[in-house]
């Protein structure tokens, strides 16, 4: 088996992005696929409506990836990460652009919380909705790929080892000892939505992804459980 399929603290490499609007929708879907998927990604769309009690409730169904992309002063980021952990999150995102001071604090917090249970703080590099034309002009003039590599190096030098990147930067980040979480995963390139840098699940795993985030291809399927199962089976197929 590909070594990248060891996706702790997820149960397997498939993380379902639960991008729906109501608690009832979220619970219904989680109950359908909770035993198939590796974990559930929750973001502001649900958390701002239903709060941390909802996160606790969902954590009873599957490991939780809480994706609020904290980007603030170090003390505020620390408080947010601790609150997320207390609610049951197994993965939490912060922005790599928050800088070395904040990232070093996150590394200290991650090390402490890991004494209690498996927990990772993921640093987001460049959003998969960005491409060369949409990188803000205030940033250094270089390619998206180079921005991702620079930010990943900053993350690792700060003491963290988990990064969110698009599948198209996986080749550049292989063999660095990083836990790489990759959104923008599709079976069909025609189903890209607002993601610009996308890839199929098997190719992403071959290129070094540790966990894959999938949303619309599962949520919009006629049979959500079958769609989730198809992604998981594809991850374990040898090609």
Biotite code that builds the C-alpha atoms (Angstrom):
import biotite.structure as struc

atoms = struc.array([
    struc.Atom([0.000, 0.000, 0.000], chain_id="A", res_id=1, res_name="UNK", atom_name="CA", element="C"),
    struc.Atom([1.131, 3.556, -0.717], chain_id="A", res_id=2, res_name="UNK", atom_name="CA", element="C"),
    struc.Atom([2.726, 4.914, 2.456], chain_id="A", res_id=3, res_name="UNK", atom_name="CA", element="C"),
    struc.Atom([0.696, 8.125, 2.057], chain_id="A", res_id=4, res_name="UNK", atom_name="CA", element="C"),
    struc.Atom([-2.487, 6.224, 2.851], chain_id="A", res_id=5, res_name="UNK", atom_name="CA", element="C"),
    struc.Atom([-1.466, 6.327, 6.523], chain_id="A", res_id=6, res_name="UNK", atom_name="CA", element="C"),
    struc.Atom([-3.677, 9.315, 7.197], chain_id="A", res_id=7, res_name="UNK", atom_name="CA", element="C"),
    struc.Atom([-3.769, 9.675, 10.981], chain_id="A", res_id=8, res_name="UNK", atom_name="CA", element="C"),
    struc.Atom([-5.582, 11.292, 12.676], chain_id="A", res_id=9, res_name="UNK", atom_name="CA", element="C"),
    struc.Atom([-8.083, 10.565, 9.888], chain_id="A", res_id=10, res_name="UNK", atom_name="CA", element="C"),
    struc.Atom([-9.423, 7.020, 9.552], chain_id="A", res_id=11, res_name="UNK", atom_name="CA", element="C"),
    struc.Atom([-8.558, 6.898, 5.841], chain_id="A", res_id=12, res_name="UNK", atom_name="CA", element="C"),
    struc.Atom([-7.403, 9.531, 3.323], chain_id="A", res_id=13, res_name="UNK", atom_name="CA", element="C"),
    struc.Atom([-10.884, 10.724, 2.239], chain_id="A", res_id=14, res_name="UNK", atom_name="CA", element="C"),
    struc.Atom([-12.089, 13.923, 3.919], chain_id="A", res_id=15, res_name="UNK", atom_name="CA", element="C"),
    struc.Atom([-15.619, 14.956, 2.954], chain_id="A", res_id=16, res_name="UNK", atom_name="CA", element="C"),
    struc.Atom([-16.049, 18.726, 2.678], chain_id="A", res_id=17, res_name="UNK", atom_name="CA", element="C"),
    struc.Atom([-19.485, 19.102, 4.237], chain_id="A", res_id=18, res_name="UNK", atom_name="CA", element="C"),
    struc.Atom([-20.412, 22.319, 2.443], chain_id="A", res_id=19, res_name="UNK", atom_name="CA", element="C"),
    struc.Atom([-24.127, 22.439, 3.168], chain_id="A", res_id=20, res_name="UNK", atom_name="CA", element="C"),
    struc.Atom([-26.274, 25.042, 4.889], chain_id="A", res_id=21, res_name="UNK", atom_name="CA", element="C"),
    struc.Atom([-28.314, 23.316, 7.588], chain_id="A", res_id=22, res_name="UNK", atom_name="CA", element="C"),
    struc.Atom([-27.678, 21.077, 10.556], chain_id="A", res_id=23, res_name="UNK", atom_name="CA", element="C"),
    struc.Atom([-30.262, 18.575, 9.311], chain_id="A", res_id=24, res_name="UNK", atom_name="CA", element="C"),
    struc.Atom([-28.501, 18.254, 5.949], chain_id="A", res_id=25, res_name="UNK", atom_name="CA", element="C"),
    struc.Atom([-25.140, 17.848, 7.629], chain_id="A", res_id=26, res_name="UNK", atom_name="CA", element="C"),
    struc.Atom([-26.311, 15.205, 10.090], chain_id="A", res_id=27, res_name="UNK", atom_name="CA", element="C"),
    struc.Atom([-28.162, 13.246, 7.407], chain_id="A", res_id=28, res_name="UNK", atom_name="CA", element="C"),
    struc.Atom([-25.091, 13.106, 5.157], chain_id="A", res_id=29, res_name="UNK", atom_name="CA", element="C"),
    struc.Atom([-22.723, 12.305, 8.039], chain_id="A", res_id=30, res_name="UNK", atom_name="CA", element="C"),
    struc.Atom([-24.966, 9.435, 9.098], chain_id="A", res_id=31, res_name="UNK", atom_name="CA", element="C"),
    struc.Atom([-24.937, 8.109, 5.530], chain_id="A", res_id=32, res_name="UNK", atom_name="CA", element="C"),
    struc.Atom([-21.160, 8.105, 5.077], chain_id="A", res_id=33, res_name="UNK", atom_name="CA", element="C"),
    struc.Atom([-19.628, 8.363, 8.546], chain_id="A", res_id=34, res_name="UNK", atom_name="CA", element="C"),
    struc.Atom([-18.370, 4.779, 8.475], chain_id="A", res_id=35, res_name="UNK", atom_name="CA", element="C"),
    struc.Atom([-16.943, 5.114, 4.935], chain_id="A", res_id=36, res_name="UNK", atom_name="CA", element="C"),
    struc.Atom([-15.009, 8.367, 4.955], chain_id="A", res_id=37, res_name="UNK", atom_name="CA", element="C"),
    struc.Atom([-11.824, 9.232, 6.823], chain_id="A", res_id=38, res_name="UNK", atom_name="CA", element="C"),
    struc.Atom([-13.173, 12.459, 8.256], chain_id="A", res_id=39, res_name="UNK", atom_name="CA", element="C"),
    struc.Atom([-15.464, 15.455, 7.796], chain_id="A", res_id=40, res_name="UNK", atom_name="CA", element="C"),
    struc.Atom([-14.384, 18.985, 6.939], chain_id="A", res_id=41, res_name="UNK", atom_name="CA", element="C"),
    struc.Atom([-16.475, 21.730, 8.539], chain_id="A", res_id=42, res_name="UNK", atom_name="CA", element="C"),
    struc.Atom([-16.056, 25.435, 7.874], chain_id="A", res_id=43, res_name="UNK", atom_name="CA", element="C"),
    struc.Atom([-17.662, 28.801, 8.668], chain_id="A", res_id=44, res_name="UNK", atom_name="CA", element="C"),
    struc.Atom([-20.718, 27.949, 6.578], chain_id="A", res_id=45, res_name="UNK", atom_name="CA", element="C"),
    struc.Atom([-21.972, 25.602, 9.314], chain_id="A", res_id=46, res_name="UNK", atom_name="CA", element="C"),
    struc.Atom([-19.898, 26.638, 12.329], chain_id="A", res_id=47, res_name="UNK", atom_name="CA", element="C"),
    struc.Atom([-21.129, 30.244, 12.341], chain_id="A", res_id=48, res_name="UNK", atom_name="CA", element="C"),
    struc.Atom([-24.729, 29.055, 12.264], chain_id="A", res_id=49, res_name="UNK", atom_name="CA", element="C"),
    struc.Atom([-24.515, 26.282, 14.837], chain_id="A", res_id=50, res_name="UNK", atom_name="CA", element="C"),
    struc.Atom([-21.428, 26.910, 16.949], chain_id="A", res_id=51, res_name="UNK", atom_name="CA", element="C"),
    struc.Atom([-18.989, 24.622, 18.666], chain_id="A", res_id=52, res_name="UNK", atom_name="CA", element="C"),
    struc.Atom([-21.677, 22.380, 20.130], chain_id="A", res_id=53, res_name="UNK", atom_name="CA", element="C"),
    struc.Atom([-22.424, 21.367, 16.568], chain_id="A", res_id=54, res_name="UNK", atom_name="CA", element="C"),
    struc.Atom([-18.738, 20.527, 16.036], chain_id="A", res_id=55, res_name="UNK", atom_name="CA", element="C"),
    struc.Atom([-18.853, 18.338, 19.152], chain_id="A", res_id=56, res_name="UNK", atom_name="CA", element="C"),
    struc.Atom([-21.960, 16.607, 17.826], chain_id="A", res_id=57, res_name="UNK", atom_name="CA", element="C"),
    struc.Atom([-20.360, 15.911, 14.443], chain_id="A", res_id=58, res_name="UNK", atom_name="CA", element="C"),
    struc.Atom([-17.156, 14.658, 16.061], chain_id="A", res_id=59, res_name="UNK", atom_name="CA", element="C"),
    struc.Atom([-19.193, 11.753, 17.412], chain_id="A", res_id=60, res_name="UNK", atom_name="CA", element="C"),
    struc.Atom([-19.751, 10.622, 13.824], chain_id="A", res_id=61, res_name="UNK", atom_name="CA", element="C"),
    struc.Atom([-16.291, 10.997, 12.276], chain_id="A", res_id=62, res_name="UNK", atom_name="CA", element="C"),
    struc.Atom([-12.958, 12.770, 12.841], chain_id="A", res_id=63, res_name="UNK", atom_name="CA", element="C"),
    struc.Atom([-13.353, 16.502, 12.246], chain_id="A", res_id=64, res_name="UNK", atom_name="CA", element="C"),
    struc.Atom([-11.225, 18.753, 10.063], chain_id="A", res_id=65, res_name="UNK", atom_name="CA", element="C"),
    struc.Atom([-12.181, 22.259, 11.203], chain_id="A", res_id=66, res_name="UNK", atom_name="CA", element="C"),
    struc.Atom([-11.336, 24.577, 8.328], chain_id="A", res_id=67, res_name="UNK", atom_name="CA", element="C"),
    struc.Atom([-11.652, 28.174, 9.515], chain_id="A", res_id=68, res_name="UNK", atom_name="CA", element="C"),
    struc.Atom([-8.190, 29.235, 8.235], chain_id="A", res_id=69, res_name="UNK", atom_name="CA", element="C"),
    struc.Atom([-7.175, 31.357, 11.218], chain_id="A", res_id=70, res_name="UNK", atom_name="CA", element="C"),
    struc.Atom([-5.079, 34.391, 10.272], chain_id="A", res_id=71, res_name="UNK", atom_name="CA", element="C"),
    struc.Atom([-4.561, 36.767, 13.187], chain_id="A", res_id=72, res_name="UNK", atom_name="CA", element="C"),
    struc.Atom([-2.127, 37.706, 15.917], chain_id="A", res_id=73, res_name="UNK", atom_name="CA", element="C"),
    struc.Atom([-0.530, 34.632, 17.570], chain_id="A", res_id=74, res_name="UNK", atom_name="CA", element="C"),
    struc.Atom([-2.513, 34.803, 20.828], chain_id="A", res_id=75, res_name="UNK", atom_name="CA", element="C"),
    struc.Atom([-5.849, 34.951, 18.996], chain_id="A", res_id=76, res_name="UNK", atom_name="CA", element="C"),
    struc.Atom([-4.862, 32.079, 16.723], chain_id="A", res_id=77, res_name="UNK", atom_name="CA", element="C"),
    struc.Atom([-3.796, 30.021, 19.724], chain_id="A", res_id=78, res_name="UNK", atom_name="CA", element="C"),
    struc.Atom([-7.110, 30.613, 21.487], chain_id="A", res_id=79, res_name="UNK", atom_name="CA", element="C"),
    struc.Atom([-9.061, 29.638, 18.366], chain_id="A", res_id=80, res_name="UNK", atom_name="CA", element="C"),
    struc.Atom([-7.037, 26.453, 17.859], chain_id="A", res_id=81, res_name="UNK", atom_name="CA", element="C"),
    struc.Atom([-7.434, 25.424, 21.493], chain_id="A", res_id=82, res_name="UNK", atom_name="CA", element="C"),
    struc.Atom([-11.190, 25.998, 21.323], chain_id="A", res_id=83, res_name="UNK", atom_name="CA", element="C"),
    struc.Atom([-11.337, 23.893, 18.154], chain_id="A", res_id=84, res_name="UNK", atom_name="CA", element="C"),
    struc.Atom([-9.430, 21.068, 19.832], chain_id="A", res_id=85, res_name="UNK", atom_name="CA", element="C"),
    struc.Atom([-11.721, 21.190, 22.863], chain_id="A", res_id=86, res_name="UNK", atom_name="CA", element="C"),
    struc.Atom([-14.718, 20.865, 20.539], chain_id="A", res_id=87, res_name="UNK", atom_name="CA", element="C"),
    struc.Atom([-13.267, 17.642, 19.141], chain_id="A", res_id=88, res_name="UNK", atom_name="CA", element="C"),
    struc.Atom([-11.414, 18.738, 16.004], chain_id="A", res_id=89, res_name="UNK", atom_name="CA", element="C"),
    struc.Atom([-8.580, 16.479, 14.836], chain_id="A", res_id=90, res_name="UNK", atom_name="CA", element="C"),
    struc.Atom([-7.316, 18.841, 12.138], chain_id="A", res_id=91, res_name="UNK", atom_name="CA", element="C"),
    struc.Atom([-7.409, 22.657, 12.201], chain_id="A", res_id=92, res_name="UNK", atom_name="CA", element="C"),
    struc.Atom([-6.261, 25.140, 9.563], chain_id="A", res_id=93, res_name="UNK", atom_name="CA", element="C"),
    struc.Atom([-4.278, 28.355, 9.926], chain_id="A", res_id=94, res_name="UNK", atom_name="CA", element="C"),
    struc.Atom([-2.800, 30.555, 7.193], chain_id="A", res_id=95, res_name="UNK", atom_name="CA", element="C"),
    struc.Atom([0.887, 30.107, 6.424], chain_id="A", res_id=96, res_name="UNK", atom_name="CA", element="C"),
    struc.Atom([0.858, 33.817, 5.544], chain_id="A", res_id=97, res_name="UNK", atom_name="CA", element="C"),
    struc.Atom([0.358, 34.581, 9.250], chain_id="A", res_id=98, res_name="UNK", atom_name="CA", element="C"),
    struc.Atom([4.155, 34.503, 9.527], chain_id="A", res_id=99, res_name="UNK", atom_name="CA", element="C"),
    struc.Atom([6.924, 32.782, 11.519], chain_id="A", res_id=100, res_name="UNK", atom_name="CA", element="C"),
    struc.Atom([5.977, 34.059, 14.991], chain_id="A", res_id=101, res_name="UNK", atom_name="CA", element="C"),
    struc.Atom([2.424, 32.764, 14.727], chain_id="A", res_id=102, res_name="UNK", atom_name="CA", element="C"),
    struc.Atom([3.509, 29.491, 13.107], chain_id="A", res_id=103, res_name="UNK", atom_name="CA", element="C"),
    struc.Atom([6.090, 28.802, 15.809], chain_id="A", res_id=104, res_name="UNK", atom_name="CA", element="C"),
    struc.Atom([3.390, 29.334, 18.441], chain_id="A", res_id=105, res_name="UNK", atom_name="CA", element="C"),
    struc.Atom([1.144, 26.931, 16.527], chain_id="A", res_id=106, res_name="UNK", atom_name="CA", element="C"),
    struc.Atom([3.922, 24.320, 16.559], chain_id="A", res_id=107, res_name="UNK", atom_name="CA", element="C"),
    struc.Atom([4.179, 24.609, 20.343], chain_id="A", res_id=108, res_name="UNK", atom_name="CA", element="C"),
    struc.Atom([0.414, 24.278, 20.734], chain_id="A", res_id=109, res_name="UNK", atom_name="CA", element="C"),
    struc.Atom([0.262, 21.286, 18.393], chain_id="A", res_id=110, res_name="UNK", atom_name="CA", element="C"),
    struc.Atom([3.008, 19.495, 20.317], chain_id="A", res_id=111, res_name="UNK", atom_name="CA", element="C"),
    struc.Atom([1.206, 20.099, 23.620], chain_id="A", res_id=112, res_name="UNK", atom_name="CA", element="C"),
    struc.Atom([-2.227, 19.001, 22.399], chain_id="A", res_id=113, res_name="UNK", atom_name="CA", element="C"),
    struc.Atom([-0.818, 15.885, 20.755], chain_id="A", res_id=114, res_name="UNK", atom_name="CA", element="C"),
    struc.Atom([-0.010, 14.597, 24.231], chain_id="A", res_id=115, res_name="UNK", atom_name="CA", element="C"),
    struc.Atom([-3.772, 14.213, 24.695], chain_id="A", res_id=116, res_name="UNK", atom_name="CA", element="C"),
    struc.Atom([-4.799, 12.731, 21.319], chain_id="A", res_id=117, res_name="UNK", atom_name="CA", element="C"),
    struc.Atom([-3.740, 12.801, 17.641], chain_id="A", res_id=118, res_name="UNK", atom_name="CA", element="C"),
    struc.Atom([-4.043, 16.374, 16.375], chain_id="A", res_id=119, res_name="UNK", atom_name="CA", element="C"),
    struc.Atom([-2.601, 18.374, 13.498], chain_id="A", res_id=120, res_name="UNK", atom_name="CA", element="C"),
    struc.Atom([-2.470, 22.069, 12.676], chain_id="A", res_id=121, res_name="UNK", atom_name="CA", element="C"),
    struc.Atom([-2.477, 22.494, 8.911], chain_id="A", res_id=122, res_name="UNK", atom_name="CA", element="C"),
    struc.Atom([-0.981, 25.587, 7.307], chain_id="A", res_id=123, res_name="UNK", atom_name="CA", element="C"),
    struc.Atom([-2.819, 26.758, 4.196], chain_id="A", res_id=124, res_name="UNK", atom_name="CA", element="C"),
    struc.Atom([-0.443, 27.894, 1.446], chain_id="A", res_id=125, res_name="UNK", atom_name="CA", element="C"),
    struc.Atom([-2.212, 29.273, -1.660], chain_id="A", res_id=126, res_name="UNK", atom_name="CA", element="C"),
    struc.Atom([-5.952, 28.722, -2.091], chain_id="A", res_id=127, res_name="UNK", atom_name="CA", element="C"),
    struc.Atom([-6.929, 26.339, -4.884], chain_id="A", res_id=128, res_name="UNK", atom_name="CA", element="C"),
    struc.Atom([-9.325, 28.997, -6.205], chain_id="A", res_id=129, res_name="UNK", atom_name="CA", element="C"),
    struc.Atom([-6.283, 31.139, -7.112], chain_id="A", res_id=130, res_name="UNK", atom_name="CA", element="C"),
    struc.Atom([-4.221, 30.846, -10.249], chain_id="A", res_id=131, res_name="UNK", atom_name="CA", element="C"),
    struc.Atom([-1.439, 32.991, -11.708], chain_id="A", res_id=132, res_name="UNK", atom_name="CA", element="C"),
    struc.Atom([-3.882, 35.764, -12.613], chain_id="A", res_id=133, res_name="UNK", atom_name="CA", element="C"),
    struc.Atom([-5.551, 36.025, -9.209], chain_id="A", res_id=134, res_name="UNK", atom_name="CA", element="C"),
    struc.Atom([-2.577, 36.117, -6.814], chain_id="A", res_id=135, res_name="UNK", atom_name="CA", element="C"),
    struc.Atom([-2.781, 39.563, -5.118], chain_id="A", res_id=136, res_name="UNK", atom_name="CA", element="C"),
    struc.Atom([-0.440, 42.108, -6.661], chain_id="A", res_id=137, res_name="UNK", atom_name="CA", element="C"),
    struc.Atom([0.969, 42.993, -3.233], chain_id="A", res_id=138, res_name="UNK", atom_name="CA", element="C"),
    struc.Atom([2.626, 39.568, -3.094], chain_id="A", res_id=139, res_name="UNK", atom_name="CA", element="C"),
    struc.Atom([6.054, 38.882, -4.534], chain_id="A", res_id=140, res_name="UNK", atom_name="CA", element="C"),
    struc.Atom([5.999, 38.479, -8.299], chain_id="A", res_id=141, res_name="UNK", atom_name="CA", element="C"),
    struc.Atom([6.548, 34.768, -8.833], chain_id="A", res_id=142, res_name="UNK", atom_name="CA", element="C"),
    struc.Atom([4.539, 31.711, -9.821], chain_id="A", res_id=143, res_name="UNK", atom_name="CA", element="C"),
    struc.Atom([1.866, 30.146, -7.615], chain_id="A", res_id=144, res_name="UNK", atom_name="CA", element="C"),
    struc.Atom([4.080, 27.054, -7.347], chain_id="A", res_id=145, res_name="UNK", atom_name="CA", element="C"),
    struc.Atom([6.984, 29.096, -6.017], chain_id="A", res_id=146, res_name="UNK", atom_name="CA", element="C"),
    struc.Atom([4.733, 30.831, -3.498], chain_id="A", res_id=147, res_name="UNK", atom_name="CA", element="C"),
    struc.Atom([3.578, 27.414, -2.254], chain_id="A", res_id=148, res_name="UNK", atom_name="CA", element="C"),
    struc.Atom([7.147, 26.113, -1.930], chain_id="A", res_id=149, res_name="UNK", atom_name="CA", element="C"),
    struc.Atom([8.257, 29.247, -0.070], chain_id="A", res_id=150, res_name="UNK", atom_name="CA", element="C"),
    struc.Atom([5.320, 29.057, 2.335], chain_id="A", res_id=151, res_name="UNK", atom_name="CA", element="C"),
    struc.Atom([5.787, 25.319, 2.914], chain_id="A", res_id=152, res_name="UNK", atom_name="CA", element="C"),
    struc.Atom([9.426, 25.952, 3.796], chain_id="A", res_id=153, res_name="UNK", atom_name="CA", element="C"),
    struc.Atom([8.356, 28.675, 6.234], chain_id="A", res_id=154, res_name="UNK", atom_name="CA", element="C"),
    struc.Atom([5.867, 26.277, 7.821], chain_id="A", res_id=155, res_name="UNK", atom_name="CA", element="C"),
    struc.Atom([8.416, 23.510, 8.214], chain_id="A", res_id=156, res_name="UNK", atom_name="CA", element="C"),
    struc.Atom([11.123, 25.837, 9.549], chain_id="A", res_id=157, res_name="UNK", atom_name="CA", element="C"),
    struc.Atom([8.609, 27.035, 12.149], chain_id="A", res_id=158, res_name="UNK", atom_name="CA", element="C"),
    struc.Atom([8.164, 23.504, 13.505], chain_id="A", res_id=159, res_name="UNK", atom_name="CA", element="C"),
    struc.Atom([4.914, 22.429, 11.863], chain_id="A", res_id=160, res_name="UNK", atom_name="CA", element="C"),
    struc.Atom([4.754, 19.519, 9.443], chain_id="A", res_id=161, res_name="UNK", atom_name="CA", element="C"),
    struc.Atom([1.289, 19.736, 7.867], chain_id="A", res_id=162, res_name="UNK", atom_name="CA", element="C"),
    struc.Atom([0.380, 21.776, 4.800], chain_id="A", res_id=163, res_name="UNK", atom_name="CA", element="C"),
    struc.Atom([-2.666, 22.358, 2.609], chain_id="A", res_id=164, res_name="UNK", atom_name="CA", element="C"),
    struc.Atom([-1.774, 22.719, -1.062], chain_id="A", res_id=165, res_name="UNK", atom_name="CA", element="C"),
    struc.Atom([-3.333, 22.059, -4.444], chain_id="A", res_id=166, res_name="UNK", atom_name="CA", element="C"),
    struc.Atom([-2.499, 18.740, -6.121], chain_id="A", res_id=167, res_name="UNK", atom_name="CA", element="C"),
    struc.Atom([-0.393, 20.590, -8.668], chain_id="A", res_id=168, res_name="UNK", atom_name="CA", element="C"),
    struc.Atom([2.222, 21.465, -6.040], chain_id="A", res_id=169, res_name="UNK", atom_name="CA", element="C"),
    struc.Atom([2.528, 17.918, -4.671], chain_id="A", res_id=170, res_name="UNK", atom_name="CA", element="C"),
    struc.Atom([5.523, 17.083, -6.856], chain_id="A", res_id=171, res_name="UNK", atom_name="CA", element="C"),
    struc.Atom([7.397, 20.063, -5.429], chain_id="A", res_id=172, res_name="UNK", atom_name="CA", element="C"),
    struc.Atom([6.694, 19.092, -1.801], chain_id="A", res_id=173, res_name="UNK", atom_name="CA", element="C"),
    struc.Atom([7.386, 15.359, -1.966], chain_id="A", res_id=174, res_name="UNK", atom_name="CA", element="C"),
    struc.Atom([10.041, 13.791, 0.264], chain_id="A", res_id=175, res_name="UNK", atom_name="CA", element="C"),
    struc.Atom([10.052, 16.657, 2.768], chain_id="A", res_id=176, res_name="UNK", atom_name="CA", element="C"),
    struc.Atom([8.360, 14.701, 5.548], chain_id="A", res_id=177, res_name="UNK", atom_name="CA", element="C"),
    struc.Atom([5.222, 16.824, 5.258], chain_id="A", res_id=178, res_name="UNK", atom_name="CA", element="C"),
    struc.Atom([1.627, 15.721, 5.842], chain_id="A", res_id=179, res_name="UNK", atom_name="CA", element="C"),
    struc.Atom([-0.012, 17.079, 2.675], chain_id="A", res_id=180, res_name="UNK", atom_name="CA", element="C"),
    struc.Atom([-3.761, 17.702, 2.576], chain_id="A", res_id=181, res_name="UNK", atom_name="CA", element="C"),
    struc.Atom([-5.056, 18.323, -0.917], chain_id="A", res_id=182, res_name="UNK", atom_name="CA", element="C"),
    struc.Atom([-8.386, 19.850, -1.973], chain_id="A", res_id=183, res_name="UNK", atom_name="CA", element="C"),
    struc.Atom([-9.435, 20.150, -5.615], chain_id="A", res_id=184, res_name="UNK", atom_name="CA", element="C"),
    struc.Atom([-9.906, 16.379, -6.092], chain_id="A", res_id=185, res_name="UNK", atom_name="CA", element="C"),
    struc.Atom([-12.215, 15.321, -8.924], chain_id="A", res_id=186, res_name="UNK", atom_name="CA", element="C"),
    struc.Atom([-12.845, 12.210, -11.011], chain_id="A", res_id=187, res_name="UNK", atom_name="CA", element="C"),
    struc.Atom([-13.964, 14.492, -13.855], chain_id="A", res_id=188, res_name="UNK", atom_name="CA", element="C"),
    struc.Atom([-12.165, 17.683, -14.802], chain_id="A", res_id=189, res_name="UNK", atom_name="CA", element="C"),
    struc.Atom([-15.551, 19.011, -15.981], chain_id="A", res_id=190, res_name="UNK", atom_name="CA", element="C"),
    struc.Atom([-16.722, 19.185, -12.361], chain_id="A", res_id=191, res_name="UNK", atom_name="CA", element="C"),
    struc.Atom([-14.199, 21.722, -11.105], chain_id="A", res_id=192, res_name="UNK", atom_name="CA", element="C"),
    struc.Atom([-16.563, 24.378, -9.686], chain_id="A", res_id=193, res_name="UNK", atom_name="CA", element="C"),
    struc.Atom([-14.490, 27.308, -8.389], chain_id="A", res_id=194, res_name="UNK", atom_name="CA", element="C"),
    struc.Atom([-11.352, 25.182, -7.987], chain_id="A", res_id=195, res_name="UNK", atom_name="CA", element="C"),
    struc.Atom([-8.715, 25.992, -10.605], chain_id="A", res_id=196, res_name="UNK", atom_name="CA", element="C"),
    struc.Atom([-5.889, 23.562, -9.718], chain_id="A", res_id=197, res_name="UNK", atom_name="CA", element="C"),
    struc.Atom([-7.481, 20.100, -9.599], chain_id="A", res_id=198, res_name="UNK", atom_name="CA", element="C"),
    struc.Atom([-6.541, 16.407, -10.047], chain_id="A", res_id=199, res_name="UNK", atom_name="CA", element="C"),
    struc.Atom([-7.907, 12.857, -9.749], chain_id="A", res_id=200, res_name="UNK", atom_name="CA", element="C"),
    struc.Atom([-7.542, 10.924, -6.442], chain_id="A", res_id=201, res_name="UNK", atom_name="CA", element="C"),
    struc.Atom([-5.128, 8.193, -7.545], chain_id="A", res_id=202, res_name="UNK", atom_name="CA", element="C"),
    struc.Atom([-2.737, 10.627, -9.208], chain_id="A", res_id=203, res_name="UNK", atom_name="CA", element="C"),
    struc.Atom([-2.785, 12.913, -6.147], chain_id="A", res_id=204, res_name="UNK", atom_name="CA", element="C"),
    struc.Atom([-1.883, 10.019, -3.852], chain_id="A", res_id=205, res_name="UNK", atom_name="CA", element="C"),
    struc.Atom([0.895, 8.861, -6.176], chain_id="A", res_id=206, res_name="UNK", atom_name="CA", element="C"),
    struc.Atom([2.310, 12.374, -6.068], chain_id="A", res_id=207, res_name="UNK", atom_name="CA", element="C"),
    struc.Atom([2.503, 12.321, -2.271], chain_id="A", res_id=208, res_name="UNK", atom_name="CA", element="C"),
    struc.Atom([-0.841, 13.506, -0.868], chain_id="A", res_id=209, res_name="UNK", atom_name="CA", element="C"),
    struc.Atom([-1.579, 12.264, 2.658], chain_id="A", res_id=210, res_name="UNK", atom_name="CA", element="C"),
    struc.Atom([-5.292, 13.112, 2.678], chain_id="A", res_id=211, res_name="UNK", atom_name="CA", element="C"),
    struc.Atom([-7.728, 14.288, -0.004], chain_id="A", res_id=212, res_name="UNK", atom_name="CA", element="C"),
    struc.Atom([-10.606, 16.735, 0.411], chain_id="A", res_id=213, res_name="UNK", atom_name="CA", element="C"),
    struc.Atom([-13.662, 16.043, -1.758], chain_id="A", res_id=214, res_name="UNK", atom_name="CA", element="C"),
    struc.Atom([-16.905, 18.008, -1.671], chain_id="A", res_id=215, res_name="UNK", atom_name="CA", element="C"),
    struc.Atom([-19.225, 18.521, -4.638], chain_id="A", res_id=216, res_name="UNK", atom_name="CA", element="C"),
    struc.Atom([-18.515, 15.225, -6.456], chain_id="A", res_id=217, res_name="UNK", atom_name="CA", element="C"),
    struc.Atom([-19.905, 13.401, -3.419], chain_id="A", res_id=218, res_name="UNK", atom_name="CA", element="C"),
    struc.Atom([-22.504, 15.880, -2.156], chain_id="A", res_id=219, res_name="UNK", atom_name="CA", element="C"),
    struc.Atom([-24.079, 16.310, -5.597], chain_id="A", res_id=220, res_name="UNK", atom_name="CA", element="C"),
    struc.Atom([-24.121, 12.594, -6.417], chain_id="A", res_id=221, res_name="UNK", atom_name="CA", element="C"),
    struc.Atom([-27.436, 10.762, -6.745], chain_id="A", res_id=222, res_name="UNK", atom_name="CA", element="C"),
    struc.Atom([-26.228, 8.278, -4.138], chain_id="A", res_id=223, res_name="UNK", atom_name="CA", element="C"),
    struc.Atom([-23.869, 9.975, -1.666], chain_id="A", res_id=224, res_name="UNK", atom_name="CA", element="C"),
    struc.Atom([-22.756, 6.786, 0.042], chain_id="A", res_id=225, res_name="UNK", atom_name="CA", element="C"),
    struc.Atom([-21.908, 5.089, -3.257], chain_id="A", res_id=226, res_name="UNK", atom_name="CA", element="C"),
    struc.Atom([-19.963, 8.147, -4.416], chain_id="A", res_id=227, res_name="UNK", atom_name="CA", element="C"),
    struc.Atom([-17.942, 8.268, -1.193], chain_id="A", res_id=228, res_name="UNK", atom_name="CA", element="C"),
    struc.Atom([-17.247, 4.540, -1.422], chain_id="A", res_id=229, res_name="UNK", atom_name="CA", element="C"),
    struc.Atom([-16.079, 4.956, -5.024], chain_id="A", res_id=230, res_name="UNK", atom_name="CA", element="C"),
    struc.Atom([-13.511, 7.561, -3.964], chain_id="A", res_id=231, res_name="UNK", atom_name="CA", element="C"),
    struc.Atom([-12.211, 5.400, -1.123], chain_id="A", res_id=232, res_name="UNK", atom_name="CA", element="C"),
    struc.Atom([-11.933, 2.323, -3.342], chain_id="A", res_id=233, res_name="UNK", atom_name="CA", element="C"),
    struc.Atom([-10.079, 4.337, -5.985], chain_id="A", res_id=234, res_name="UNK", atom_name="CA", element="C"),
    struc.Atom([-7.543, 5.414, -3.383], chain_id="A", res_id=235, res_name="UNK", atom_name="CA", element="C"),
    struc.Atom([-6.649, 1.828, -2.582], chain_id="A", res_id=236, res_name="UNK", atom_name="CA", element="C"),
    struc.Atom([-6.483, 0.528, -6.133], chain_id="A", res_id=237, res_name="UNK", atom_name="CA", element="C"),
    struc.Atom([-2.980, -0.232, -7.381], chain_id="A", res_id=238, res_name="UNK", atom_name="CA", element="C"),
    struc.Atom([-2.187, 1.321, -10.752], chain_id="A", res_id=239, res_name="UNK", atom_name="CA", element="C"),
])
